[in-house]
Amino acid sequence: MSVALGITRPLPVRTIPIGDPGNLLSSLPSTAPYAWIRHGEGLAGWGEAAKVTVPPGPDRFAWARKWLASVFGDAHTHGGIGPVAFGTFTFDETSPGSTLVIPRTVLARRGGQAWITTIGDPAPAEPPTPITDPGRISYGDGSLTAPAWETIVARASRRIREGELEKVVLARDLTATAQHPIDVRLLLTRLADRYPDCYTFSVAGLVGATPELLIRRTGQQIESLVLAGTTTRGTNPADDIARGAALFASTKDRHEHECAIASVREALTPLAARLNVPDEPELLVLPNLQHLASHVTGTLADGASVLDVVAALHPTAAVGGTPTPTAIRLIRELEGMDRAGYAGPVGWIDAHGDGEWGIALRSGIVEGHRARLFAGCGIMGTSDPASELAEAQTKFRVMQYALEG
Protein backbone atom coordinates (compact mmCIF):
# COMPACT_ATOMS: atom_id res chain seq x y z
CA MET A 1 0.00 0.00 0.00
CA SER A 2 1.42 3.39 -1.01
CA VAL A 3 0.36 6.51 0.80
CA ALA A 4 0.31 9.98 -0.74
CA LEU A 5 2.12 11.82 2.05
CA GLY A 6 5.53 12.14 0.52
CA ILE A 7 6.30 8.49 1.37
CA THR A 8 7.47 6.51 -1.65
CA ARG A 9 8.09 3.07 -0.14
CA PRO A 10 5.09 0.77 0.32
CA LEU A 11 3.78 0.68 3.85
CA PRO A 12 2.86 -2.68 5.34
CA VAL A 13 -0.72 -3.31 6.35
CA ARG A 14 -1.33 -5.75 9.16
CA THR A 15 -4.76 -7.06 10.17
CA ILE A 16 -4.92 -9.51 13.05
CA PRO A 17 -7.84 -10.98 14.96
CA ILE A 18 -8.02 -10.04 18.63
CA GLY A 19 -10.11 -10.88 21.65
CA ASP A 20 -13.06 -8.81 22.74
CA PRO A 21 -11.79 -5.20 22.89
CA GLY A 22 -14.72 -4.04 25.02
CA ASN A 23 -16.20 -0.66 24.24
CA LEU A 24 -14.62 0.46 20.96
CA LEU A 25 -14.97 4.11 21.90
CA SER A 26 -12.88 3.62 25.03
CA SER A 27 -9.80 3.05 22.86
CA LEU A 28 -9.99 6.43 21.13
CA PRO A 29 -7.46 9.17 21.88
CA SER A 30 -8.61 12.70 22.62
CA THR A 31 -7.35 14.12 19.31
CA ALA A 32 -9.04 13.52 15.94
CA PRO A 33 -10.93 10.30 16.72
CA TYR A 34 -12.75 8.45 13.93
CA ALA A 35 -15.80 6.34 14.66
CA TRP A 36 -18.72 4.49 13.10
CA ILE A 37 -20.62 2.56 15.78
CA ARG A 38 -24.05 0.90 16.04
CA HIS A 39 -25.10 -1.49 18.82
CA GLY A 40 -21.48 -1.65 19.96
CA GLU A 41 -20.20 -2.89 16.59
CA GLY A 42 -18.36 -0.97 13.90
CA LEU A 43 -15.07 0.88 13.62
CA ALA A 44 -12.89 3.14 15.75
CA GLY A 45 -9.77 4.71 14.27
CA TRP A 46 -6.97 7.11 15.09
CA GLY A 47 -3.84 8.54 13.52
CA GLU A 48 -3.46 9.44 9.84
CA ALA A 49 -1.84 7.25 7.21
CA ALA A 50 -3.35 9.43 4.46
CA LYS A 51 -5.76 12.33 4.24
CA VAL A 52 -7.13 14.37 1.37
CA THR A 53 -9.58 17.19 0.77
CA VAL A 54 -11.78 16.19 -2.17
CA PRO A 55 -12.19 18.99 -4.74
CA PRO A 56 -15.80 20.21 -5.03
CA GLY A 57 -17.75 19.64 -8.22
CA PRO A 58 -20.03 17.13 -9.94
CA ASP A 59 -17.21 14.55 -10.30
CA ARG A 60 -16.11 14.58 -6.66
CA PHE A 61 -17.15 10.98 -5.92
CA ALA A 62 -15.35 9.69 -9.01
CA TRP A 63 -12.28 11.71 -7.97
CA ALA A 64 -12.48 10.21 -4.48
CA ARG A 65 -12.72 6.67 -5.83
CA LYS A 66 -9.64 7.17 -8.02
CA TRP A 67 -7.69 8.62 -5.11
CA LEU A 68 -8.66 5.71 -2.89
CA ALA A 69 -7.67 3.20 -5.57
CA SER A 70 -4.22 4.79 -5.86
CA VAL A 71 -3.74 4.85 -2.09
CA PHE A 72 -5.15 1.44 -1.21
CA GLY A 73 -3.29 -0.18 -4.10
CA ASP A 74 -3.17 -3.94 -3.48
CA ALA A 75 -3.86 -3.61 0.24
CA HIS A 76 -6.57 -6.26 0.27
CA THR A 77 -6.68 -8.44 3.34
CA HIS A 78 -8.16 -11.87 3.84
CA GLY A 79 -10.47 -12.05 6.82
CA GLY A 80 -11.60 -9.22 9.03
CA ILE A 81 -11.83 -5.57 8.09
CA GLY A 82 -8.54 -4.28 6.69
CA PRO A 83 -7.58 -0.68 5.98
CA VAL A 84 -10.51 1.68 5.63
CA ALA A 85 -11.10 5.29 4.75
CA PHE A 86 -13.52 7.38 6.76
CA GLY A 87 -15.21 10.11 4.77
CA THR A 88 -17.51 13.09 4.93
CA PHE A 89 -18.90 14.82 1.83
CA THR A 90 -20.53 18.22 1.89
CA PHE A 91 -24.25 18.35 1.15
CA ASP A 92 -23.79 20.73 -1.78
CA GLU A 93 -21.42 19.55 -4.49
CA THR A 94 -20.19 23.13 -4.95
CA SER A 95 -19.13 23.51 -1.30
CA PRO A 96 -15.53 22.79 -0.24
CA GLY A 97 -14.65 20.60 2.71
CA SER A 98 -15.28 16.99 1.63
CA THR A 99 -12.61 14.86 3.32
CA LEU A 100 -11.26 11.29 3.22
CA VAL A 101 -8.96 9.95 5.94
CA ILE A 102 -7.24 6.56 6.20
CA PRO A 103 -6.41 6.11 9.89
CA ARG A 104 -3.11 4.54 10.88
CA THR A 105 -4.92 2.26 13.33
CA VAL A 106 -8.45 0.83 13.07
CA LEU A 107 -10.18 -1.29 15.68
CA ALA A 108 -13.17 -3.22 14.29
CA ARG A 109 -15.88 -5.49 15.63
CA ARG A 110 -18.48 -7.29 13.51
CA GLY A 111 -20.61 -10.35 14.19
CA GLY A 112 -18.96 -10.98 17.54
CA GLN A 113 -15.42 -11.01 16.06
CA ALA A 114 -12.81 -8.27 16.37
CA TRP A 115 -9.68 -7.20 14.47
CA ILE A 116 -7.06 -4.51 14.63
CA THR A 117 -5.47 -3.08 11.49
CA THR A 118 -2.28 -1.04 11.50
CA ILE A 119 -0.63 0.74 8.59
CA GLY A 120 3.11 1.26 8.60
CA ASP A 121 5.19 1.11 11.72
CA PRO A 122 3.02 1.10 14.83
CA ALA A 123 2.62 4.64 16.07
CA PRO A 124 3.61 5.34 19.66
CA ALA A 125 0.53 4.90 21.81
CA GLU A 126 -0.91 8.10 23.20
CA PRO A 127 -0.99 8.05 26.96
CA PRO A 128 -4.58 7.47 28.02
CA THR A 129 -6.35 10.65 29.00
CA PRO A 130 -9.61 10.94 30.91
CA ILE A 131 -12.67 12.14 29.05
CA THR A 132 -13.39 15.74 29.99
CA ASP A 133 -16.66 17.61 30.41
CA PRO A 134 -17.20 20.80 28.41
CA GLY A 135 -18.81 22.57 31.37
CA ARG A 136 -21.46 25.22 30.87
CA ILE A 137 -22.95 25.43 27.34
CA SER A 138 -24.45 28.59 25.90
CA TYR A 139 -26.42 28.73 22.66
CA GLY A 140 -26.87 31.38 20.03
CA ASP A 141 -28.58 31.84 16.69
CA GLY A 142 -26.84 30.41 13.69
CA SER A 143 -27.30 31.84 10.21
CA LEU A 144 -30.95 32.78 10.82
CA THR A 145 -33.06 33.58 13.85
CA ALA A 146 -36.05 31.34 14.57
CA PRO A 147 -38.59 33.91 13.24
CA ALA A 148 -36.50 34.42 10.09
CA TRP A 149 -36.40 30.67 9.53
CA GLU A 150 -40.19 30.44 9.93
CA THR A 151 -40.44 33.11 7.23
CA ILE A 152 -38.42 31.08 4.73
CA VAL A 153 -40.50 27.99 5.55
CA ALA A 154 -43.64 29.97 4.71
CA ARG A 155 -42.06 31.18 1.44
CA ALA A 156 -41.04 27.66 0.49
CA SER A 157 -44.49 26.28 1.29
CA ARG A 158 -46.07 28.94 -0.90
CA ARG A 159 -43.74 28.08 -3.81
CA ILE A 160 -44.82 24.45 -3.46
CA ARG A 161 -48.52 25.37 -3.52
CA GLU A 162 -47.84 27.43 -6.65
CA GLY A 163 -46.60 24.25 -8.35
CA GLU A 164 -42.87 24.97 -8.56
CA LEU A 165 -41.99 21.71 -6.76
CA GLU A 166 -43.49 19.07 -4.46
CA LYS A 167 -41.16 19.18 -1.46
CA VAL A 168 -38.05 20.92 -0.16
CA VAL A 169 -35.98 20.17 2.93
CA LEU A 170 -34.90 23.29 4.80
CA ALA A 171 -32.21 23.20 7.48
CA ARG A 172 -31.16 25.62 10.18
CA ASP A 173 -28.12 25.85 12.43
CA LEU A 174 -27.47 26.71 16.06
CA THR A 175 -24.17 27.67 17.67
CA ALA A 176 -23.01 26.18 20.97
CA THR A 177 -20.13 27.59 23.00
CA ALA A 178 -18.66 25.53 25.84
CA GLN A 179 -16.82 26.65 28.95
CA HIS A 180 -14.03 24.15 28.19
CA PRO A 181 -12.81 22.45 25.00
CA ILE A 182 -15.35 19.91 23.74
CA ASP A 183 -14.11 16.31 24.04
CA VAL A 184 -15.54 14.45 21.04
CA ARG A 185 -15.20 11.14 22.92
CA LEU A 186 -17.77 12.33 25.47
CA LEU A 187 -20.25 13.21 22.71
CA LEU A 188 -19.74 9.84 21.02
CA THR A 189 -20.18 7.91 24.27
CA ARG A 190 -23.40 9.71 25.16
CA LEU A 191 -24.82 9.34 21.64
CA ALA A 192 -23.95 5.64 21.36
CA ASP A 193 -25.45 4.90 24.76
CA ARG A 194 -28.69 6.82 24.22
CA TYR A 195 -29.25 6.10 20.51
CA PRO A 196 -27.95 2.54 19.96
CA ASP A 197 -30.16 2.06 16.87
CA CYS A 198 -28.44 5.01 15.17
CA TYR A 199 -25.01 5.15 13.55
CA THR A 200 -22.76 7.19 15.83
CA PHE A 201 -19.97 8.81 13.81
CA SER A 202 -16.96 11.08 14.01
CA VAL A 203 -15.11 12.14 10.87
CA ALA A 204 -12.95 15.26 10.49
CA GLY A 205 -14.82 17.24 13.15
CA LEU A 206 -18.32 16.17 12.05
CA VAL A 207 -19.93 14.31 14.95
CA GLY A 208 -23.42 12.88 15.33
CA ALA A 209 -25.80 9.94 15.45
CA THR A 210 -27.84 9.38 12.32
CA PRO A 211 -30.82 7.03 12.03
CA GLU A 212 -30.60 7.03 8.23
CA LEU A 213 -28.46 4.46 6.41
CA LEU A 214 -27.88 5.82 2.93
CA ILE A 215 -26.24 2.63 1.69
CA ARG A 216 -24.44 -0.49 2.89
CA ARG A 217 -22.51 -2.59 0.36
CA THR A 218 -21.36 -6.09 1.29
CA GLY A 219 -20.02 -7.77 -1.81
CA GLN A 220 -22.80 -7.34 -4.37
CA GLN A 221 -25.52 -6.94 -1.73
CA ILE A 222 -26.82 -3.47 -0.89
CA GLU A 223 -29.16 -2.10 1.77
CA SER A 224 -30.65 1.33 2.39
CA LEU A 225 -32.94 2.64 5.13
CA VAL A 226 -35.10 5.52 3.88
CA LEU A 227 -36.61 7.90 6.44
CA ALA A 228 -39.09 10.67 5.69
CA GLY A 229 -42.03 11.74 7.81
CA THR A 230 -41.49 12.55 11.48
CA THR A 231 -43.36 13.03 14.74
CA THR A 232 -42.27 13.39 18.37
CA ARG A 233 -42.59 10.67 20.99
CA GLY A 234 -45.65 10.71 23.21
CA THR A 235 -45.86 11.73 26.84
CA ASN A 236 -47.09 8.24 27.82
CA PRO A 237 -47.52 4.86 26.06
CA ALA A 238 -51.06 5.59 24.85
CA ASP A 239 -50.04 9.02 23.52
CA ASP A 240 -46.98 7.44 21.88
CA ILE A 241 -49.13 4.90 20.02
CA ALA A 242 -51.59 7.62 19.00
CA ARG A 243 -48.82 9.83 17.61
CA GLY A 244 -47.37 6.93 15.63
CA ALA A 245 -50.79 6.06 14.21
CA ALA A 246 -51.36 9.70 13.26
CA LEU A 247 -47.99 9.83 11.51
CA PHE A 248 -48.77 6.65 9.59
CA ALA A 249 -52.15 8.09 8.52
CA SER A 250 -50.84 11.60 7.69
CA THR A 251 -51.35 12.48 4.02
CA LYS A 252 -48.56 15.05 4.22
CA ASP A 253 -46.03 12.68 5.79
CA ARG A 254 -46.96 9.72 3.58
CA HIS A 255 -46.52 11.86 0.48
CA GLU A 256 -43.16 13.10 1.80
CA HIS A 257 -42.09 9.48 2.31
CA GLU A 258 -43.29 8.45 -1.16
CA CYS A 259 -41.15 11.23 -2.67
CA ALA A 260 -38.10 9.91 -0.80
CA ILE A 261 -38.70 6.30 -1.85
CA ALA A 262 -39.21 7.30 -5.48
CA SER A 263 -35.85 9.13 -5.55
CA VAL A 264 -34.03 6.09 -4.08
CA ARG A 265 -35.71 3.70 -6.54
CA GLU A 266 -34.81 5.95 -9.48
CA ALA A 267 -31.18 6.23 -8.36
CA LEU A 268 -30.61 2.53 -7.63
CA THR A 269 -32.46 0.91 -10.54
CA PRO A 270 -29.68 1.53 -13.12
CA LEU A 271 -27.08 -0.02 -10.76
CA ALA A 272 -29.06 -2.99 -9.48
CA ALA A 273 -29.75 -6.41 -10.94
CA ARG A 274 -32.42 -6.81 -8.27
CA LEU A 275 -34.14 -4.24 -6.07
CA ASN A 276 -36.72 -4.84 -3.34
CA VAL A 277 -38.73 -1.79 -2.26
CA PRO A 278 -41.51 -2.33 0.32
CA ASP A 279 -45.02 -1.24 -0.59
CA GLU A 280 -45.66 0.26 2.85
CA PRO A 281 -43.34 2.04 5.31
CA GLU A 282 -42.87 0.96 8.90
CA LEU A 283 -42.55 3.05 12.06
CA LEU A 284 -39.01 3.52 13.34
CA VAL A 285 -39.27 4.49 17.00
CA LEU A 286 -36.26 6.29 18.52
CA PRO A 287 -35.89 7.76 22.02
CA ASN A 288 -36.94 11.23 20.85
CA LEU A 289 -38.76 10.80 17.52
CA GLN A 290 -40.79 8.43 15.36
CA HIS A 291 -40.13 8.18 11.61
CA LEU A 292 -41.75 6.56 8.61
CA ALA A 293 -39.07 4.10 7.43
CA SER A 294 -38.60 1.78 4.45
CA HIS A 295 -35.85 -0.86 4.25
CA VAL A 296 -34.65 -1.23 0.64
CA THR A 297 -32.43 -4.17 -0.39
CA GLY A 298 -30.91 -5.31 -3.66
CA THR A 299 -28.04 -6.81 -5.63
CA LEU A 300 -25.62 -4.74 -7.70
CA ALA A 301 -25.37 -5.55 -11.39
CA ASP A 302 -21.85 -4.39 -12.23
CA GLY A 303 -19.76 -4.52 -9.06
CA ALA A 304 -19.96 -0.82 -8.39
CA SER A 305 -18.08 0.49 -5.36
CA VAL A 306 -20.11 1.74 -2.43
CA LEU A 307 -18.97 5.25 -3.42
CA ASP A 308 -20.54 4.81 -6.86
CA VAL A 309 -23.83 4.03 -5.15
CA VAL A 310 -23.42 7.02 -2.83
CA ALA A 311 -22.84 9.20 -5.88
CA ALA A 312 -26.03 7.91 -7.51
CA LEU A 313 -28.14 8.40 -4.37
CA HIS A 314 -27.01 11.76 -3.03
CA PRO A 315 -28.88 13.98 -2.51
CA THR A 316 -32.05 11.99 -1.90
CA ALA A 317 -35.46 13.59 -1.67
CA ALA A 318 -35.32 12.91 2.08
CA VAL A 319 -32.66 15.62 2.52
CA GLY A 320 -33.11 17.68 -0.66
CA GLY A 321 -36.62 17.57 -2.03
CA THR A 322 -38.65 16.73 -5.11
CA PRO A 323 -37.82 17.32 -7.92
CA THR A 324 -34.33 17.32 -6.43
CA PRO A 325 -32.61 19.77 -8.85
CA THR A 326 -35.40 22.33 -8.28
CA ALA A 327 -35.26 21.77 -4.52
CA ILE A 328 -31.47 22.27 -4.43
CA ARG A 329 -31.85 25.58 -6.26
CA LEU A 330 -34.49 26.68 -3.74
CA ILE A 331 -32.29 25.61 -0.81
CA ARG A 332 -29.44 27.74 -2.18
CA GLU A 333 -31.84 30.66 -2.61
CA LEU A 334 -33.65 30.53 0.74
CA GLU A 335 -31.58 28.77 3.38
CA GLY A 336 -28.96 31.49 3.85
CA MET A 337 -26.15 29.17 4.98
CA ASP A 338 -23.66 26.54 3.86
CA ARG A 339 -24.69 23.16 5.31
CA ALA A 340 -21.08 21.91 5.11
CA GLY A 341 -21.26 18.17 5.90
CA TYR A 342 -24.75 18.28 7.40
CA ALA A 343 -27.17 16.06 5.39
CA GLY A 344 -24.25 14.90 3.26
CA PRO A 345 -22.88 11.35 3.08
CA VAL A 346 -20.72 10.22 6.00
CA GLY A 347 -19.23 6.78 6.56
CA TRP A 348 -16.44 4.43 5.52
CA ILE A 349 -15.14 2.35 2.60
CA ASP A 350 -12.62 -0.49 2.57
CA ALA A 351 -10.14 -1.66 -0.05
CA HIS A 352 -12.76 -4.03 -1.56
CA GLY A 353 -15.26 -1.22 -2.22
CA ASP A 354 -17.51 -2.37 0.64
CA GLY A 355 -18.67 0.06 3.27
CA GLU A 356 -21.47 1.84 5.08
CA TRP A 357 -22.56 5.42 4.48
CA GLY A 358 -25.24 7.32 6.32
CA ILE A 359 -26.78 10.73 5.88
CA ALA A 360 -25.23 13.09 8.41
CA LEU A 361 -28.34 14.00 10.37
CA ARG A 362 -28.52 14.82 14.13
CA SER A 363 -25.01 16.18 13.93
CA GLY A 364 -22.68 19.09 14.55
CA ILE A 365 -19.26 20.37 13.57
CA VAL A 366 -17.00 20.53 16.62
CA GLU A 367 -13.92 22.72 16.89
CA GLY A 368 -12.34 23.63 20.21
CA HIS A 369 -14.88 25.28 22.50
CA ARG A 370 -17.49 25.65 19.77
CA ALA A 371 -19.96 23.44 17.94
CA ARG A 372 -22.29 24.26 15.07
CA LEU A 373 -25.45 22.15 15.34
CA PHE A 374 -27.87 21.35 12.50
CA ALA A 375 -31.48 20.27 12.05
CA GLY A 376 -33.77 20.08 9.04
CA CYS A 377 -37.41 19.48 8.11
CA GLY A 378 -39.25 18.35 5.01
CA ILE A 379 -41.46 21.21 3.83
CA MET A 380 -44.66 20.51 1.91
CA GLY A 381 -47.40 22.79 0.62
CA THR A 382 -49.42 22.30 3.82
CA SER A 383 -46.51 22.81 6.23
CA ASP A 384 -47.05 25.06 9.24
CA PRO A 385 -43.91 27.15 9.98
CA ALA A 386 -44.36 27.01 13.76
CA SER A 387 -44.74 23.22 13.69
CA GLU A 388 -41.67 22.83 11.48
CA LEU A 389 -39.66 25.05 13.87
CA ALA A 390 -40.78 22.87 16.80
CA GLU A 391 -39.69 19.75 14.89
CA ALA A 392 -36.27 21.29 14.21
CA GLN A 393 -35.92 22.18 17.89
CA THR A 394 -36.66 18.56 18.81
CA LYS A 395 -33.98 17.36 16.39
CA PHE A 396 -31.43 19.78 17.91
CA ARG A 397 -31.93 18.08 21.27
CA VAL A 398 -29.94 15.03 20.18
CA MET A 399 -26.71 17.02 19.99
CA GLN A 400 -27.70 19.24 22.90
CA TYR A 401 -27.99 16.10 24.99
CA ALA A 402 -24.56 14.98 23.78
CA LEU A 403 -23.10 18.30 24.93
CA GLU A 404 -24.97 18.64 28.22
CA GLY A 405 -25.74 15.06 29.28
Secondary structure as UniProt FT lines:
FT   TURN            4..6
FT   STRAND          13..18
FT   HELIX           24..27
FT   STRAND          34..38
FT   TURN            39..40
FT   STRAND          41..46
FT   STRAND          50..53
FT   TURN            58..59
FT   HELIX           60..72
FT   TURN            73..74
FT   STRAND          84..88
FT   TURN            93..94
FT   STRAND          99..102
FT   STRAND          105..110
FT   TURN            111..112
FT   STRAND          113..119
FT   STRAND          137..141
FT   HELIX           146..161
FT   TURN            162..163
FT   STRAND          167..178
FT   HELIX           184..194
FT   TURN            196..197
FT   STRAND          199..203
FT   TURN            204..205
FT   STRAND          206..210
FT   STRAND          213..218
FT   TURN            219..220
FT   STRAND          221..232
FT   HELIX           237..249
FT   HELIX           251..268
FT   TURN            269..271
FT   STRAND          272..276
FT   STRAND          282..285
FT   STRAND          289..300
FT   HELIX           306..313
FT   TURN            317..319
FT   STRAND          321..322
FT   HELIX           324..334
FT   TURN            340..343
FT   STRAND          345..350
FT   TURN            351..352
FT   STRAND          355..359
FT   STRAND          363..367
FT   TURN            368..369
FT   STRAND          370..379
FT   TURN            381..382
FT   HELIX           385..404
//
